């Protein structure tokens, strides 16, 4: 194991809180084990660690992310994502396969949404020529988390949102009753309604969307 990973594990295990671990596990439908370190406490552990230790090189980063992702406690996946986000400015084109791995392994909304909006969203800004090839493969997959990532990666794009691209993701999935897909469709539209409510209203009124998608999409417009 990389010494950097080992240090993270040692520090986090020493801060484990079993009393909080149970409720955190229950909140995530018992899908993952937890150390019992909530978000504020996790950030308080990461901050001094990163002040004392230089960030690993991009060559070292991949195995560290992979090792953290393999750990059974969920906090380590959160650390991996937060660490990875510090490299957004120097993201490498080859990292898309690692994002894919993180989306499809130990998948749940708490990691996928961050990866989609923060990591993949940044990646496609830097490598726009990869968008069509990657998203076409993801949207055609049977993996709802890859499909959800296509719907959500433009969440922070605002006026740079490609509405034609967003529409092309929504249409083949609009009939789906799966909660995570229907919710993501509505979320993506609701977020863009902050920028262009007229476009969102016209789109929603012109399409046959699931009730959940429609409700979520129009929340800001209706209020």
C-alpha positions as CSV (number, residue, x, y, z in Angstrom):
1,X,0.0,0.0,0.0
2,X,1.2,3.5,-0.8
3,X,2.5,5.3,2.3
4,X,0.2,8.2,1.5
5,X,-2.8,5.9,1.6
6,X,-1.5,4.2,4.7
7,X,-1.3,7.6,6.5
8,X,-4.8,8.5,5.6
9,X,-6.1,5.2,6.9
10,X,-4.2,5.5,10.2
11,X,-5.4,9.0,10.9
12,X,-9.0,8.2,10.1
13,X,-9.1,5.0,12.1
14,X,-7.8,6.8,15.1
15,X,-10.7,9.3,14.8
16,X,-13.4,6.6,14.3
17,X,-16.7,7.2,16.2
18,X,-18.7,3.9,16.5
19,X,-21.7,5.8,18.0
20,X,-22.1,7.8,14.8
21,X,-21.1,4.9,12.4
22,X,-24.4,3.1,12.9
23,X,-26.7,5.9,12.0
24,X,-24.5,6.9,9.1
25,X,-24.6,3.3,7.8
26,X,-28.4,3.2,8.2
27,X,-28.8,6.5,6.3
28,X,-27.0,4.9,3.4
29,X,-29.4,1.9,3.5
30,X,-26.7,-0.3,5.1
31,X,-24.8,-0.4,1.8
32,X,-21.5,0.6,3.2
33,X,-19.6,0.4,6.5
34,X,-18.7,3.7,8.2
35,X,-16.0,4.8,10.7
36,X,-18.5,7.4,12.0
37,X,-16.7,10.5,10.8
38,X,-19.1,13.1,9.5
39,X,-18.2,15.8,6.8
40,X,-17.1,18.6,9.2
41,X,-14.9,16.2,11.2
42,X,-13.5,14.7,8.0
43,X,-12.5,18.1,6.7
44,X,-10.8,18.9,10.0
45,X,-8.7,15.7,9.6
46,X,-7.8,16.4,6.0
47,X,-6.8,20.0,6.4
48,X,-3.8,19.6,8.7
49,X,-2.8,16.4,6.9
50,X,-2.5,18.2,3.6
51,X,-0.7,21.1,5.3
52,X,2.0,18.7,6.5
53,X,2.2,16.5,3.5
54,X,2.7,17.6,-0.1
55,X,0.1,16.5,-2.6
56,X,1.3,13.3,-4.3
57,X,2.4,13.6,-7.9
58,X,0.0,12.8,-10.7
59,X,1.9,9.5,-11.2
60,X,1.3,8.5,-7.6
61,X,-2.3,9.7,-7.6
62,X,-4.0,6.8,-9.4
63,X,-2.9,4.0,-7.1
64,X,-3.8,6.2,-4.1
65,X,-7.3,6.8,-5.4
66,X,-7.7,3.1,-6.2
67,X,-6.5,2.0,-2.8
68,X,-8.8,4.4,-1.0
69,X,-11.7,3.2,-3.2
70,X,-11.2,-0.4,-2.2
71,X,-11.4,0.4,1.5
72,X,-14.6,-0.9,3.1
73,X,-15.5,2.2,5.0
74,X,-17.3,4.9,3.1
75,X,-15.2,7.8,4.4
76,X,-12.3,6.7,2.4
77,X,-14.2,7.1,-0.9
78,X,-15.1,10.6,0.2
79,X,-11.5,11.3,0.9
80,X,-10.5,9.9,-2.5
81,X,-13.0,12.2,-4.3
82,X,-11.9,15.3,-2.3
83,X,-8.3,14.6,-3.0
84,X,-8.9,14.0,-6.7
85,X,-10.8,17.3,-7.0
86,X,-7.6,19.1,-6.0
87,X,-6.1,18.0,-9.3
88,X,-8.9,19.3,-11.5
89,X,-6.6,22.0,-13.1
90,X,-4.1,19.3,-14.1
91,X,-6.6,16.6,-15.1
92,X,-5.2,14.1,-17.6
93,X,-7.1,12.7,-20.5
94,X,-6.4,9.2,-19.4
95,X,-8.3,9.8,-16.1
96,X,-11.7,9.1,-17.7
97,X,-11.3,5.4,-17.1
98,X,-10.6,6.1,-13.4
99,X,-13.8,8.2,-13.2
100,X,-15.6,5.4,-14.8
101,X,-14.3,3.0,-12.2
102,X,-15.3,5.3,-9.4
103,X,-18.8,5.7,-10.8
104,X,-19.4,2.0,-11.4
105,X,-17.8,0.6,-8.3
106,X,-19.4,1.1,-4.8
107,X,-22.0,3.1,-6.6
108,X,-24.5,5.3,-4.8
109,X,-25.7,8.9,-5.1
110,X,-23.4,10.2,-2.4
111,X,-20.3,9.5,-4.6
112,X,-21.7,9.5,-8.1
113,X,-23.2,13.0,-7.9
114,X,-19.9,14.5,-6.7
115,X,-17.9,12.6,-9.4
116,X,-20.3,13.7,-12.1
117,X,-20.6,17.4,-11.3
118,X,-17.1,18.1,-9.9
119,X,-14.7,15.6,-11.6
120,X,-16.4,14.6,-14.8
121,X,-17.8,18.1,-15.3
122,X,-14.4,19.6,-15.1
123,X,-12.9,16.9,-17.2
124,X,-15.2,17.6,-20.1
125,X,-14.5,21.3,-19.9
126,X,-10.9,20.5,-20.4
127,X,-11.4,17.8,-23.0
128,X,-14.6,18.7,-24.8
129,X,-13.6,16.5,-27.8
130,X,-14.2,13.5,-25.5
131,X,-17.7,14.4,-24.6
132,X,-19.6,12.7,-27.5
133,X,-17.6,9.5,-27.5
134,X,-17.7,9.0,-23.7
135,X,-21.3,10.1,-23.1
136,X,-22.6,8.1,-26.0
137,X,-21.1,5.0,-24.5
138,X,-22.4,5.8,-21.0
139,X,-25.9,6.8,-22.0
140,X,-26.3,3.5,-24.0
141,X,-25.0,1.4,-21.1
142,X,-27.4,-0.4,-18.8
143,X,-25.7,1.3,-15.8
144,X,-27.9,3.9,-14.2
145,X,-25.0,5.6,-12.5
146,X,-23.2,6.2,-15.8
147,X,-26.5,7.5,-17.3
148,X,-27.0,9.7,-14.2
149,X,-23.5,11.1,-14.7
150,X,-24.4,12.1,-18.2
151,X,-27.4,14.0,-16.9
152,X,-25.5,15.7,-14.1
153,X,-22.1,16.6,-15.4
154,X,-23.3,20.0,-16.6
155,X,-24.8,21.0,-13.3
156,X,-22.2,23.8,-12.8
157,X,-22.0,24.9,-16.4
158,X,-24.8,27.6,-16.2
159,X,-24.8,29.5,-19.5
160,X,-22.2,27.1,-20.9
161,X,-24.7,24.3,-20.7
162,X,-25.2,22.5,-24.0
163,X,-29.0,22.2,-24.0
164,X,-29.0,20.1,-27.2
165,X,-26.7,17.7,-25.5
166,X,-28.7,17.7,-22.3
167,X,-31.9,17.0,-24.4
168,X,-30.2,14.1,-26.1
169,X,-29.5,12.5,-22.8
170,X,-33.0,13.1,-21.4
171,X,-35.0,11.8,-24.3
172,X,-33.9,8.1,-24.3
173,X,-34.3,8.1,-20.5
174,X,-37.5,10.1,-20.1
175,X,-39.7,7.1,-19.9
176,X,-37.7,5.4,-17.2
177,X,-39.4,5.1,-13.8
178,X,-36.1,4.5,-11.9
179,X,-35.9,7.0,-9.1
180,X,-32.3,8.0,-9.6
181,X,-32.8,8.6,-13.4
182,X,-36.1,10.5,-13.0
183,X,-34.7,12.6,-10.2
184,X,-31.5,13.4,-12.1
185,X,-33.5,14.6,-15.1
186,X,-35.5,16.9,-12.9
187,X,-32.4,18.1,-11.0
188,X,-30.5,18.9,-14.2
189,X,-33.5,20.9,-15.6
190,X,-34.1,22.6,-12.3
191,X,-30.5,23.7,-12.0
192,X,-30.6,25.1,-15.6
193,X,-33.8,26.9,-14.8
194,X,-31.7,29.3,-12.7
195,X,-30.1,30.4,-15.9
196,X,-32.9,30.0,-18.5
197,X,-36.3,29.3,-17.0
198,X,-38.0,29.9,-20.3
199,X,-36.1,27.2,-22.0
200,X,-36.8,24.7,-19.2
201,X,-40.5,25.5,-19.2
202,X,-40.8,25.1,-22.9
203,X,-38.8,21.8,-22.8
204,X,-40.9,20.3,-20.0
205,X,-44.2,21.3,-21.6
206,X,-43.1,19.8,-24.9
207,X,-41.9,16.4,-23.5
208,X,-43.5,13.4,-21.9
209,X,-41.6,13.2,-18.6
210,X,-42.1,11.2,-15.5
211,X,-44.1,13.1,-12.8
212,X,-41.0,13.2,-10.6
213,X,-38.9,14.7,-13.3
214,X,-41.5,17.3,-14.1
215,X,-42.0,18.2,-10.5
216,X,-38.3,18.6,-9.8
217,X,-37.7,20.6,-13.0
218,X,-40.4,23.2,-12.3
219,X,-39.7,23.7,-8.6
220,X,-38.0,27.1,-9.0
221,X,-40.2,28.2,-11.8
222,X,-43.4,27.4,-10.0
223,X,-42.3,29.0,-6.7
